[in-house]
Amino acid sequence: MVRSATIPLVLIALLAAAGCLGSPIMDPVRNQTTASASTTTASTTIPQATYPDAPENPTNETVKQAVVAFETARLQNELRDQYELTYFELGYLQPVNVTVLNRSDGGLYVRIDGSYSYGTPDRSADGVPVRSLYHVNETAIRHVNKTT
């Protein structure tokens, strides 16, 4: 059997929760302006990456730096062409390893391997493996191929 004093207390609690006692839980909306449907948001797409110039004096260290910069720009731009890219980072989960393989054909062959991560408004990917081969001399940085 339910006590007779409990029923009025439950009714008062329900009325208060519904805002019927003059003390609403939420303030009523008063003359608020709404945003126009034509309001645009700023684009979050990262900008097109700039490719680096070839090193004037190709040494092991200068070609390594140039290849990392070139690979970053190449991957970022390829992804930008496919997606609304909001984030990109080379070497996020696996550090980039750059190896000068040999000097021939008037320059240095350089292999870069590691991983990259990227994000779009709809998806993200971390640790995407990458391995590429480059030929670098004082006039050009050439992406030879993706290696396995």
Buried (B, 14 or more C-beta within 10 A) or exposed (E): EEEEEEEEEEEEEEEBEEEEEEEEEEEEEEEEEEEEEEEEEEEEEBEEBEBBEBBEEBEEEBBBEBBBBBBBBBBBBEBBEEBBBBEBBBBBEBEBEBEBEEEEEEBBBBBBBBBBBBBBEEEEEEEBEBBBBBBBBEEEBBBEEEEE
